[in-house]
């Protein structure tokens, strides 16, 4: 060992892991202030049709390709046309994609040509957190460290564990609510995996959820996998994890020294092995191996538990077969793992020049084995995108890899899934998915952060299909006419806009182009409010949308206005908008009221959604005047899903309040005409913060400001607002009158003068920018911020998004720093 390495090893052994990570964190923060953190920045946008791209433009590392569920056609094309594909420039650097089953098997088995060191993810973790783990080592070192803990999942131990696993599954399932919505990910998938992990590690049982929280942080950094986690949070989580595991190691070592009988948990097994007994003195390697074991036990099982429920909802005939014959459960488990493939890939590095399927790969090149693609390879699996519970060769899936690095916990994962489904079928006649699940942002983990479901007990009467199943049935009914033999429709495209806590439906990947639609009907729904029904004059079905979505309508003289969709979001349904006559408007509402009639044709863009309805057991809706338009669809969605909800609906008078005839008879709706009752009593619904409730509000600016003020003590991200105009910016916030904007992609730099918007300055300089409302309310002009601090003056971004400062709306927002660098 070289002298510098010896010094570093001694230092690491002497300094506690937590302190080492904290020191690395401080160094990283200091470096970030000087030269930046080197982290890639990801902004969600619609995914292009793969048929429109040149092969060299295809980038399957884009995390939103996965979150928006657009990955299937991309990999199908690569398997057919470029099974070993080179991407020269990505956020993670150049890499080769291996997409066919047979090629991946060859790479995975040949560790001498394709090394797992130093990382198995596409990118590099934050500085200092590129911790060693045996999955990222080659034999013989890999084999030695794996052997130290392999015994915990030996067949004999799995037999002894089965009773414990079954008792814990029963305990969790018996505590689930029946007949009402709940989050399957939180109540079942996370809970069961955290209980199992705590058992394997002999970790304090009452703190088991920390295991999931830590690994979710450490495993999903932007630089490594395209995740969305904040770097500072990752360091803090790693430091806390290091402290807890160090204390657990020393506590177990003390028990062994006192003569206690050794336990059969992962840490004790490490202490008893000659190869890992001093691992605590190699602290970052110790932490890395524990991260590996916890991530392996968390992501694979947790996301397969959720993916199996989702698959059986998307393929209801297979659910029927399973109910009729529960003996199919063991085969079901293999199909779940193949269909879900919870980890999308593993990375290797070529150790020498080589040729793979006709492509010359140089020494040092990154080579990515896309297991998710291999498990959908038509050359190995017949009709691969379908979910078949008795698939002949499902057990040949590559979800666990193959060769020396095959997942050591594969049998434990299969055992947990088998027991879960045996116990589910004994208790419940149905597990209905109520809405498109929320998927994590990552190109590595094919996971879910939430999925709302409803249970029907065994022998109980099933309710009619909810919106998710109904939408899938409608989509499948229309599929044969649109599908080609090369593109089987079997894993449906989501009908709801993808959402997350940080990017709430900011892009709708399908149907976001221009459409020429016709006014099919028109009616007055309140004093000064008309509702227009829009259809495609060719008879084509309109794209599906989710509650909260809006469309851009091009009116006379190129004037564009945004109107919320307020009808039925089911695929193929006509679009409906309601428009209030605004005497002080710039002509948009007057044009709708005075000119548009049945038969008129309009150019429409959308739908888009930055006010998406997130899953929740309870909602408080607040609408003022024409703000009822997006809320109306949300109420219907909550009503269909069986969620607890309440609506406070105010207006000038009853005659001015649209859709009152649909809402007034529901006891959950409080109608509040101002001429009868005065101003809305917000304290009655917002006076006491609730952790189980999301607040959605749309209406005049004064109402939104009041609601925002009263929600100041509510949990973070409880409140969701949609404004018709941008909030008035506080002139004391420090926004600059003049500043410089540099466009990183085009190389253009402009000076933004007082009274000029960033958008106008860029457009005058010839930079390709897109805008619509020019008022900061539609989100069309969003730009990524590479450097500098924006002065946000829009009504689109959430408070958390503003604090991160990663994007800005160029039509209204300005700068707090003398220089902004935008990715334009």
C-alpha positions in Angstrom: 0.0 0.0 0.0 1.4 3.4 -0.9 2.3 5.8 1.9 -0.6 8.3 1.1 -3.1 5.4 1.2 -1.7 4.2 4.5 -2.0 7.7 6.0 -5.6 8.0 4.7 -6.5 4.5 6.0 -5.2 5.4 9.5 -7.0 8.7 9.5 -10.3 7.1 8.5 -9.9 4.5 11.2 -9.3 7.2 13.8 -12.0 9.6 12.9 -15.7 8.6 13.3 -17.6 8.1 10.1 -20.1 10.8 10.9 -17.3 13.3 11.4 -15.7 12.3 8.1 -18.9 12.8 6.3 -19.6 16.2 8.0 -16.1 17.3 7.0 -16.6 16.2 3.4 -19.9 18.1 3.5 -18.2 21.3 4.6 -15.6 20.9 1.9 -18.2 20.3 -0.7 -20.2 23.4 0.3 -17.1 25.5 0.2 -16.2 24.2 -3.2 -19.7 24.8 -4.4 -19.5 28.5 -3.5 -16.3 28.8 -5.5 -16.6 26.6 -8.6 -20.1 25.1 -8.3 -21.0 21.6 -7.2 -20.8 19.9 -10.6 -24.3 18.4 -10.2 -26.4 18.1 -13.3 -29.7 20.0 -13.3 -32.8 18.3 -14.5 -36.0 20.0 -15.6 -39.0 17.9 -16.6 -40.5 18.4 -20.0 -42.4 16.2 -22.4 -40.5 13.3 -24.0 -40.2 13.4 -27.8 -41.6 10.6 -29.9 -38.6 8.2 -30.5 -39.6 7.9 -34.2 -38.8 11.6 -34.6 -35.2 11.2 -33.4 -32.0 10.3 -35.0 -30.4 7.3 -33.3 -27.5 9.5 -32.1 -30.1 11.7 -30.3 -31.6 8.9 -28.2 -30.7 9.3 -24.5 -32.2 6.6 -22.3 -30.5 8.1 -19.2 -33.1 10.9 -19.0 -34.8 10.2 -15.7 -38.1 11.6 -17.0 -38.2 9.0 -19.8 -38.8 6.6 -16.9 -41.0 8.7 -14.7 -43.3 9.6 -17.6 -43.4 5.9 -18.7 -42.2 6.6 -22.2 -39.3 4.1 -22.0 -40.8 1.2 -23.8 -40.8 2.5 -27.4 -37.3 4.0 -26.9 -35.8 0.6 -25.9 -37.8 -1.3 -28.5 -36.2 0.9 -31.2 -32.7 0.4 -29.7 -33.1 -3.4 -29.5 -34.2 -3.4 -33.2 -31.8 -0.9 -34.7 -28.9 -0.4 -32.4 -28.7 -3.1 -29.7 -25.3 -1.8 -28.6 -25.9 2.0 -28.7 -23.5 4.9 -28.0 -24.7 8.1 -26.5 -21.8 10.6 -26.9 -23.1 13.4 -24.6 -25.4 13.0 -21.7 -25.7 14.5 -18.2 -23.6 11.5 -17.1 -21.0 11.6 -19.8 -20.7 9.2 -22.8 -21.9 5.6 -22.4 -22.8 2.5 -24.3 -26.3 1.0 -23.8 -26.7 -2.8 -24.1 -30.4 -3.6 -24.6 -30.8 -7.2 -25.8 -31.1 -10.1 -23.4 -28.3 -12.2 -24.8 -25.8 -9.4 -24.9 -26.5 -8.4 -21.3 -26.0 -11.9 -20.1 -22.6 -12.0 -21.9 -21.5 -8.7 -20.3 -22.8 -9.5 -16.8 -20.9 -12.8 -16.7 -17.6 -11.5 -18.0 -16.2 -9.5 -15.1 -12.7 -9.6 -16.5 -13.7 -7.6 -19.5 -16.5 -5.5 -18.0 -15.6 -4.4 -14.5 -18.1 -3.3 -11.8 -15.5 -0.9 -10.3 -15.7 1.8 -9.2 -19.5 2.4 -9.5 -22.6 0.5 -10.7 -24.7 3.6 -11.4 -24.4 5.8 -14.5 -23.0 8.9 -12.9 -20.9 9.7 -9.8 -22.3 10.3 -6.3 -21.6 13.7 -4.6 -17.9 14.3 -3.7 -16.9 12.1 -0.8 -19.9 9.8 -0.9 -18.5 7.5 -3.6 -18.4 4.9 -0.9 -17.1 1.4 -1.6 -19.5 -1.5 -1.6 -18.9 -5.1 -2.7 -21.4 -4.9 -5.5 -19.0 -2.4 -7.1 -16.0 -4.7 -6.6 -14.7 -7.5 -8.8 -13.6 -11.0 -7.7 -11.9 -12.0 -5.6 -12.5 -9.0 -3.3 -16.2 -9.1 -4.1 -16.5 -12.8 -3.3 -14.8 -12.4 0.1 -17.0 -9.6 1.3 -20.2 -11.1 -0.1 -19.4 -14.5 1.6 -19.3 -12.8 5.0 -23.0 -11.9 4.9 -24.3 -14.5 2.4 -25.3 -16.9 5.3 -28.1 -14.7 6.5 -30.1 -15.6 3.4 -29.0 -19.2 3.2 -31.9 -21.7 2.5 -32.0 -22.9 6.1 -32.4 -19.4 7.5 -35.0 -18.5 5.0 -37.1 -21.5 6.2 -36.8 -20.2 9.7 -37.7 -16.6 8.6 -40.8 -17.6 6.8 -42.9 -17.8 10.0 -41.7 -14.3 11.1 -42.3 -12.8 7.7 -45.8 -14.2 7.5 -46.7 -12.9 11.0 -45.6 -9.4 10.1 -47.4 -9.5 6.8 -50.6 -10.5 8.6 -50.1 -7.8 11.2 -49.7 -5.1 8.5 -52.6 -6.4 6.3 -55.0 -6.7 9.2 -54.5 -3.1 10.1 -55.4 -1.7 6.6 -58.6 0.3 6.1 -61.2 -1.5 4.0 -63.4 0.3 1.5 -61.6 3.6 1.7 -58.5 5.1 -0.1 -55.0 4.8 1.3 -51.5 4.9 0.1 -50.3 1.4 -0.7 -46.6 2.4 -0.9 -46.6 3.9 2.6 -48.9 1.5 4.4 -47.8 -1.8 2.8 -44.6 -1.6 0.7 -42.5 0.7 2.8 -43.8 -0.7 6.1 -43.2 -4.4 5.2 -39.7 -3.8 3.8 -38.6 -1.6 6.7 -39.7 -4.3 9.2 -37.7 -6.9 7.3 -34.6 -4.7 7.1 -34.8 -4.0 10.8 -34.9 -7.7 11.4 -31.9 -8.5 9.1 -29.8 -5.7 10.7 -31.1 -6.2 14.3 -31.8 -2.4 14.0 -34.1 -0.7 16.7 -37.5 -1.7 15.5 -39.2 1.5 16.5 -36.8 3.4 14.2 -37.1 1.1 11.2 -38.5 3.9 8.9 -35.1 5.6 9.1 -33.6 2.8 7.1 -35.9 3.6 4.2 -35.4 7.4 4.6 -31.6 7.1 4.6 -31.3 4.9 1.6 -33.9 6.9 -0.4 -31.5 9.9 0.1 -28.2 8.2 -0.5 -29.3 6.2 -3.5 -31.0 9.0 -5.5 -28.6 11.9 -6.1 -28.9 14.0 -9.3 -25.3 13.3 -10.3 -25.5 9.5 -9.9 -29.0 8.6 -11.2 -30.8 11.8 -12.2 -32.7 12.0 -8.9 -34.1 15.1 -7.3 -32.6 15.0 -3.8 -30.8 18.0 -2.4 -27.1 17.4 -1.9 -27.1 18.9 1.6 -29.9 16.5 2.6 -27.9 13.6 1.2 -24.8 14.4 3.3 -27.0 14.9 6.5 -28.7 11.6 5.9 -25.4 9.8 5.3 -23.9 11.3 8.5 -26.9 10.2 10.6 -26.8 6.7 9.0 -23.0 6.4 9.8 -23.6 7.4 13.4 -26.4 4.9 13.9 -24.6 2.0 12.3 -21.3 2.7 14.1 -23.1 2.7 17.4 -24.8 -0.6 16.4 -21.5 -2.2 15.5 -19.8 -1.2 18.7 -22.8 -2.3 20.8 -22.7 -5.7 19.2 -19.0 -6.0 19.5 -19.3 -5.2 23.2 -21.9 -8.0 23.7 -19.6 -10.5 21.9 -16.7 -9.4 24.1 -18.9 -10.0 27.2 -19.5 -13.6 26.0 -23.1 -13.1 24.7 -24.3 -15.6 22.2 -23.8 -14.1 18.7 -27.0 -13.2 16.8 -27.6 -14.0 13.2 -27.9 -10.5 11.8 -25.8 -8.9 9.0 -23.6 -6.9 11.3 -22.8 -9.8 13.6 -21.9 -11.9 10.6 -19.5 -9.3 9.4 -17.8 -9.2 12.8 -17.4 -13.0 12.8 -15.9 -13.2 9.3 -12.1 -12.9 8.9 -12.5 -10.8 5.7 -14.8 -8.2 7.3 -14.2 -8.3 11.1 -12.2 -5.1 10.9 -14.5 -3.3 8.5 -15.4 -0.7 11.1 -11.8 0.5 10.7 -12.4 1.0 7.0 -15.4 3.2 7.8 -16.5 4.3 4.3 -16.3 0.7 3.0 -18.3 -0.4 6.1 -20.9 2.3 5.4 -21.0 1.4 1.7 -21.7 -2.3 2.3 -24.5 -1.5 4.7 -26.0 1.0 2.2 -25.8 -1.8 -0.4 -27.6 -4.3 1.8 -30.3 -1.8 2.9 -30.9 -0.5 -0.7 -31.0 -4.0 -2.0 -33.5 -5.0 0.6 -35.5 -1.9 0.2 -35.8 -1.0 -3.5 -36.2 -4.5 -5.0 -38.9 -5.8 -2.7 -40.7 -2.5 -2.0 -41.2 -1.5 -5.6 -42.1 -5.0 -6.7 -44.8 -5.1 -4.0 -46.3 -2.0 -5.6 -45.6 -2.9 -9.2 -47.4 -6.2 -8.8 -50.6 -4.5 -7.7 -50.3 -2.0 -10.5 -49.7 -4.8 -13.1 -52.8 -6.8 -12.0 -54.9 -3.6 -12.3 -53.6 -2.9 -15.8 -54.2 -6.6 -16.8 -57.5 -7.4 -15.0 -58.0 -10.7 -16.7 -54.8 -11.9 -15.0 -56.2 -10.8 -11.7 -59.3 -12.8 -12.3 -57.1 -15.9 -13.1 -55.2 -15.4 -9.9 -58.3 -15.1 -7.7 -59.6 -18.3 -9.3 -56.4 -20.2 -8.8 -54.1 -18.9 -5.9 -51.7 -21.8 -6.6 -50.3 -19.6 -9.4 -48.7 -17.2 -6.8 -45.1 -18.7 -7.2 -45.3 -18.1 -10.9 -46.8 -14.7 -10.4 -43.8 -13.6 -8.3 -41.4 -14.2 -11.2 -43.6 -12.3 -13.6 -43.8 -9.4 -11.2 -40.0 -9.2 -11.0 -39.7 -9.5 -14.8 -42.4 -6.9 -15.6 -41.4 -4.4 -12.9 -37.6 -4.8 -13.0 -37.1 -2.6 -9.9 -33.5 -1.6 -10.8 -33.3 -0.5 -14.4 -29.7 -1.2 -15.0 -26.2 -1.9 -13.8 -23.1 -0.1 -15.1 -19.8 -1.7 -16.1 -16.5 -0.3 -17.4 -14.5 -2.0 -20.2 -11.1 -3.1 -18.9 -9.8 -3.6 -22.5 -10.7 -2.9 -26.1 -13.4 -5.4 -27.1 -16.2 -6.0 -29.6 -19.8 -6.5 -28.6 -22.5 -7.3 -31.2 -20.4 -5.7 -33.9 -19.6 -2.5 -31.9 -16.0 -1.7 -31.0 -15.8 -0.6 -27.3 -12.7 1.0 -26.1 -10.9 0.4 -22.8 -12.4 2.7 -20.1 -15.8 3.2 -21.8 -18.9 3.0 -19.6 -21.2 0.1 -20.6 -24.7 0.0 -19.2 -26.7 -3.2 -19.0 -30.4 -2.2 -19.2 -32.1 -5.0 -17.4 -35.5 -3.4 -17.9 -34.9 -3.7 -21.7 -33.7 -7.3 -21.5 -36.8 -8.2 -19.6 -38.9 -6.9 -22.5 -36.8 -8.4 -25.2 -39.1 -10.0 -27.8 -36.2 -12.4 -28.7 -36.4 -14.0 -25.3 -40.0 -13.3 -24.0 -43.0 -13.7 -26.2 -45.4 -10.7 -26.0 -43.0 -9.2 -23.4 -45.0 -6.1 -22.6 -48.0 -8.1 -21.4 -48.3 -9.3 -17.9 -48.9 -13.1 -17.8 -48.9 -14.8 -14.4 -48.0 -18.2 -15.8 -45.4 -17.1 -18.3 -43.4 -20.1 -19.4 -39.9 -18.6 -18.9 -40.6 -15.7 -16.5 -38.0 -17.0 -14.0 -35.3 -16.3 -16.6 -35.8 -12.6 -16.0 -32.7 -10.5 -15.2 -34.2 -8.3 -12.5 -31.5 -9.7 -10.1 -28.7 -9.8 -12.7 -26.7 -12.8 -13.6 -23.2 -14.1 -13.0 -21.0 -13.3 -9.9 -22.9 -10.1 -9.0 -26.4 -11.7 -9.0 -28.4 -10.3 -6.1 -27.6 -12.4 -3.0 -31.1 -11.5 -1.5 -33.1 -12.7 -4.5 -34.6 -15.7 -2.7 -35.6 -13.5 0.3 -37.3 -11.1 -2.1 -39.2 -13.9 -3.7 -40.2 -15.3 -0.4 -41.6 -12.0 0.8 -43.5 -11.4 -2.4 -45.0 -15.0 -2.3 -46.1 -14.6 1.3 -47.6 -11.2 0.7 -49.7 -12.4 -2.2 -50.8 -15.6 -0.4 -52.0 -13.4 2.5 -53.6 -10.8 0.3 -55.7 -13.4 -1.6 -56.9 -14.9 1.7 -58.2 -11.5 2.9 -59.2 -9.3 -0.1 -61.3 -9.9 -3.2 -59.9 -6.8 -4.9 -57.1 -4.2 -4.6 -58.2 -1.4 -6.9 -55.7 1.2 -8.0 -57.5 4.6 -7.9 -55.0 6.9 -9.7 -51.8 6.7 -11.7 -49.0 6.2 -9.1 -46.4 8.8 -8.4 -43.1 7.5 -9.7 -39.7 8.5 -8.3 -37.3 10.6 -10.4 -34.4 8.3 -11.3 -32.9 6.4 -14.2 -31.8 3.6 -11.8 -34.7 2.8 -9.5 -38.0 2.0 -11.1 -39.9 2.9 -8.0 -43.0 4.6 -6.6 -43.4 7.2 -4.0 -47.2 6.8 -3.7 -50.1 4.8 -5.1 -53.7 5.2 -3.8 -55.8 2.0 -3.6 -59.0 0.7 -2.2 -59.6 -2.8 -0.8 -62.7 -5.0 -1.1 -62.8 -7.7 1.6 -63.1 -11.4 0.6 -66.8 -12.1 0.0 -67.6 -8.4 -0.1 -69.4 -6.6 -3.0 -67.0 -4.8 -5.3 -67.9 -1.2 -6.2 -67.9 -0.2 -9.9 -64.6 0.6 -11.5 -63.0 3.9 -10.4 -61.5 6.5 -12.8 -58.2 4.7 -13.2 -59.6 1.3 -14.3 -62.3 3.1 -16.4 -59.7 5.1 -18.2 -57.6 2.0 -18.9 -60.6 0.1 -20.2 -61.5 3.0 -22.5 -57.9 3.3 -23.8 -57.8 -0.5 -24.5 -61.1 -0.3 -26.3 -59.7 2.3 -28.7 -56.2 0.8 -28.9 -56.6 -1.7 -31.8 -57.3 1.1 -34.3 -54.3 3.1 -33.3 -51.8 0.3 -32.5 -49.5 -1.3 -35.0 -48.0 -4.8 -34.9 -44.7 -3.3 -34.0 -46.1 -1.4 -31.0 -48.4 -3.6 -29.0 -50.5 -1.7 -26.5 -50.0 -3.5 -23.2 -48.4 -1.2 -20.7 -50.8 1.8 -20.9 -49.6 5.3 -21.0 -50.6 7.1 -17.8 -53.8 9.1 -18.2 -52.9 11.4 -15.4 -50.1 13.9 -15.4 -47.0 12.6 -13.5 -46.6 14.5 -10.3 -44.1 14.7 -7.4 -43.6 17.0 -4.5 -41.2 19.2 -6.4 -42.6 19.0 -9.9 -46.3 19.0 -9.6 -47.5 18.0 -13.0 -45.3 20.6 -14.8 -45.4 18.8 -18.1 -48.0 16.7 -19.8 -46.1 14.5 -22.2 -48.9 13.5 -24.5 -51.2 15.8 -26.4 -49.2 19.0 -25.7 -49.2 20.1 -29.4 -51.5 22.4 -31.4 -55.0 21.3 -32.2 -57.8 22.9 -34.4 -61.0 22.3 -32.4 -64.6 23.3 -33.0 -67.1 24.7 -30.6 -69.7 21.9 -30.4 -72.0 23.6 -27.9 -72.3 26.7 -25.8 -74.4 27.4 -22.7 -74.6 30.0 -20.0 -73.8 28.4 -16.7 -74.0 31.6 -14.5 -74.4 35.3 -14.9 -71.5 36.4 -17.1 -70.1 32.9 -17.5 -70.3 30.7 -20.6 -69.3 27.2 -21.0 -67.8 26.0 -24.4 -67.6 22.4 -25.4 -64.7 21.7 -27.8 -64.4 18.7 -30.1 -62.1 17.6 -33.0 -64.1 18.2 -36.2 -62.5 15.1 -37.7 -64.1 13.0 -34.9 -60.7 12.1 -33.4 -60.6 11.5 -29.7 -59.0 14.3 -27.7 -56.0 13.6 -25.4 -56.8 12.6 -21.8 -56.1 15.1 -19.0 -56.0 15.3 -15.3 -57.9 17.6 -12.9 -56.1 21.0 -12.7 -55.0 20.9 -16.4 -55.6 23.9 -18.6 -55.3 24.6 -22.3 -54.0 27.6 -24.2 -56.7 29.0 -26.6 -55.6 31.3 -29.5 -58.2 34.0 -29.9 -58.4 37.0 -32.3 -55.3 38.8 -33.4 -53.1 36.1 -32.0 -54.3 36.7 -28.4 -53.7 33.6 -26.3 -55.6 32.9 -23.1 -55.4 30.0 -20.6 -58.6 28.3 -19.5 -59.0 25.4 -17.0 -60.6 22.3 -18.3 -63.7 21.6 -16.2 -65.4 18.6 -17.8 -64.9 14.9 -17.8 -61.1 13.9 -18.0 -61.8 10.4 -19.4 -59.9 9.7 -22.6 -61.9 10.6 -25.7 -64.3 13.0 -23.9 -64.8 16.5 -25.3 -63.0 19.4 -23.6 -65.1 22.0 -21.7 -64.0 25.4 -20.5 -65.9 28.1 -18.7 -65.1 31.8 -19.3 -66.1 34.7 -17.2 -66.7 38.1 -18.9 -64.1 40.4 -17.5 -64.9 44.1 -18.3 -61.3 45.1 -17.5 -59.6 42.4 -19.6 -57.6 43.0 -22.8 -60.3 41.5 -25.0 -60.0 37.8 -24.5 -63.2 37.2 -22.5 -65.2 39.7 -24.6 -64.2 37.8 -27.8 -65.4 34.5 -26.3 -68.7 36.0 -25.1 -69.5 38.1 -28.1 -68.0 36.2 -31.1 -67.6 32.5 -30.4 -70.6 30.3 -31.1 -71.3 26.8 -32.2 -69.3 25.9 -35.3 -66.5 28.3 -34.7 -62.9 26.8 -35.0 -60.2 27.6 -32.5 -56.5 26.7 -32.3 -55.7 25.1 -29.0 -52.5 24.0 -27.3 -52.3 21.5 -24.5 -53.4 20.3 -22.1 -50.7 21.2 -19.6 -50.9 21.0 -15.8 -49.1 22.9 -13.1 -52.0 22.6 -10.6 -52.2 18.8 -10.5 -54.3 16.9 -7.8 -51.9 14.9 -5.7 -53.2 11.7 -3.9 -54.4 12.4 -0.4 -56.9 10.8 2.0 -58.5 14.2 2.6 -58.9 17.5 0.6 -60.1 21.0 1.5 -61.1 22.7 -1.7 -61.7 26.5 -1.8 -63.0 28.3 -4.9 -63.8 31.9 -5.5 -65.9 32.9 -8.5 -64.6 31.5 -11.8 -62.0 29.6 -9.7 -64.5 26.8 -9.5 -63.5 25.6 -13.0 -60.4 23.5 -12.0 -61.9 22.8 -8.6 -65.0 21.3 -10.2 -62.9 18.5 -11.8 -61.0 17.9 -8.6 -64.2 17.5 -6.6 -65.4 14.9 -9.1 -62.1 13.0 -8.9 -62.1 13.0 -5.1 -65.7 11.9 -5.1 -64.9 9.0 -7.5 -61.9 8.0 -5.5 -63.8 7.9 -2.3 -61.5 10.4 -0.6 -62.8 12.7 2.2 -63.3 16.2 0.8 -65.0 19.5 1.5 -65.5 22.5 -0.7 -65.9 26.1 0.4 -67.3 28.0 -2.7 -67.7 31.7 -2.7 -69.0 34.3 -5.2 -70.5 37.7 -5.5 -74.0 36.2 -5.6 -75.7 32.9 -6.3 -76.5 34.0 -9.8 -72.8 34.6 -10.5 -71.6 31.2 -9.3 -71.1 28.6 -12.1 -72.1 25.0 -11.7 -74.0 25.7 -8.5 -76.8 23.4 -9.6 -74.3 20.4 -9.5 -72.8 21.3 -6.1 -75.4 22.9 -3.9 -77.2 19.7 -2.9 -74.0 18.0 -1.5 -73.6 18.4 2.2 -69.8 18.5 1.8 -70.2 21.8 -0.2 -70.5 25.1 1.7 -71.9 27.7 -0.7 -71.0 31.3 0.4 -72.6 34.1 -1.6 -71.0 37.4 -0.5 -74.2 39.4 -0.8 -75.8 37.0 1.7 -73.0 36.0 4.1 -70.1 38.5 3.6 -66.5 37.4 3.2 -65.6 33.7 3.3 -65.0 32.3 6.7 -61.6 30.9 6.1 -60.8 30.3 9.8 -63.6 27.7 9.9 -61.7 25.4 7.4 -58.1 26.5 7.9 -57.9 27.5 11.5 -56.5 24.1 12.6 -53.6 22.7 10.6 -54.0 19.0 9.6 -51.3 16.6 8.5 -53.8 14.5 6.5 -55.2 17.2 4.3 -54.2 19.0 1.1 -55.6 22.4 0.4 -56.4 23.4 -3.2 -57.6 26.9 -3.9 -58.3 28.9 -7.0 -59.8 32.3 -7.3 -59.2 36.1 -7.2 -55.8 37.3 -5.9 -57.2 38.6 -2.6 -58.7 35.3 -1.8 -55.4 33.4 -2.6 -53.4 35.8 -0.5 -55.7 35.3 2.4 -55.6 31.5 2.1 -51.8 31.6 1.8 -51.6 33.6 5.0 -53.8 31.3 7.0 -51.9 28.2 5.8 -48.6 29.6 7.1 -48.7 27.2 10.0 -49.8 24.1 8.0 -47.3 21.4 7.1 -45.0 22.3 4.2 -46.5 21.7 0.7 -50.0 21.3 2.1 -51.3 24.3 0.1 -51.7 24.3 -3.7 -52.8 27.5 -5.5 -53.6 28.5 -9.0 -53.7 32.2 -9.8 -55.3 34.0 -12.8 -52.7 36.7 -12.5 -49.2 36.6 -11.0 -48.9 37.8 -7.4 -47.7 41.4 -7.0 -44.0 41.3 -6.2 -42.8 43.0 -3.1 -40.5 45.9 -4.2 -38.4 45.4 -1.1 -37.3 41.9 -2.1 -34.0 43.1 -3.6 -34.8 42.6 -7.2 -32.4 44.4 -9.5 -33.4 47.0 -12.1 -30.7 45.9 -14.5 -28.8 42.7 -14.8 -27.1 40.4 -17.3 -28.4 37.1 -18.6 -26.1 34.6 -20.3 -27.5 31.7 -22.4 -25.3 28.7 -21.7 -26.4 26.7 -24.7 -26.5 29.4 -27.4 -23.6 31.5 -26.1 -25.7 34.7 -26.2 -25.4 37.3 -23.4 -27.9 40.2 -23.0 -28.4 43.1 -20.7 -31.9 43.3 -19.2 -32.9 46.9 -18.6 -35.5 48.4 -16.3 -38.9 47.9 -17.6 -37.8 45.1 -20.0 -38.6 41.4 -19.3 -36.0 38.7 -19.6 -38.2 37.1 -22.2 -38.2 40.2 -24.4 -34.5 40.8 -24.1 -33.8 37.2 -25.2 -36.2 37.3 -28.0 -34.7 40.6 -29.3 -31.3 38.9 -29.3 -32.5 36.1 -31.4 -32.6 33.4 -28.7 -35.3 30.8 -29.3 -37.8 31.2 -26.5 -41.4 30.1 -26.1 -44.0 32.1 -24.2 -47.8 32.4 -24.0 -49.5 34.4 -21.2 -46.7 36.8 -20.5 -48.2 37.2 -17.0 -46.4 34.4 -15.2 -49.4 32.1 -14.8 -49.0 29.4 -17.6 -45.5 28.1 -17.2 -44.7 28.1 -20.9 -41.6 30.3 -20.7 -39.9 28.3 -17.9 -36.1 28.2 -18.2 -33.5 26.3 -16.2 -31.2 28.4 -14.0 -27.6 27.3 -14.2 -26.1 30.1 -12.1 -27.4 33.1 -10.2 -30.5 33.7 -8.1 -33.8 34.6 -9.7 -36.3 37.1 -8.3 -39.5 35.0 -8.7 -42.6 36.9 -9.6 -44.7 34.2 -11.2 -47.8 32.3 -10.0 -46.5 28.9 -11.1 -43.7 27.7 -8.9 -44.3 26.4 -5.4 -42.5 27.9 -2.4 -40.1 24.9 -2.3 -39.3 25.4 -6.0 -38.7 29.1 -5.5 -36.3 28.4 -2.7 -34.3 25.9 -4.8 -34.0 28.5 -7.6 -33.4 25.9 -10.3 -36.0 27.3 -12.8 -37.6 30.7 -13.5 -40.4 32.1 -15.6 -38.7 34.5 -18.0 -41.8 36.6 -18.8 -42.1 38.2 -15.4 -39.3 37.1 -13.0 -36.1 39.1 -12.6 -32.8 38.6 -10.8 -31.4 39.1 -7.3 -27.8 38.7 -8.6 -26.0 40.8 -11.2 -25.7 37.8 -13.5 -28.0 34.9 -14.4 -27.0 32.0 -16.5 -29.9 30.2 -18.1 -29.9 26.9 -20.0 -31.1 28.4 -23.3 
